[in-house]
């Protein structure tokens, strides 16, 4: 069965504490629903991008820098990896995920693995 990444993007500005608590509770309920449906592979929230490290290797040299890779208005805040019959089913999960986390959710299929 195909696997999909559902990526949560959010603004670096923290929402009010009440909104954040509501999102946590809604995401917990969504996680339970995905697990009960047997679609769960893995998921998790990420620490803020300010504490990220970026590793670049080229020409035998490695440079490690602090901070997010991209300077954008929105950063990756968390994700789910799940199985779904097709893109339409993954998009249906994303509708629920977006409502739960109160933000945009990007859906991307994983590449097919070559047959051995």
ABEGO torsion letter per residue (X at the ends): XBBBBBBBBBBABBBBAAAAAAAAAAAAAAAAAAAAAGABABBEBBBBAAABBBBBBBGGBBBBBBEBABBBABBBAEBBBBBBABAAAAAAAAAAAAAAAGBBBBBBBBBBBBBX
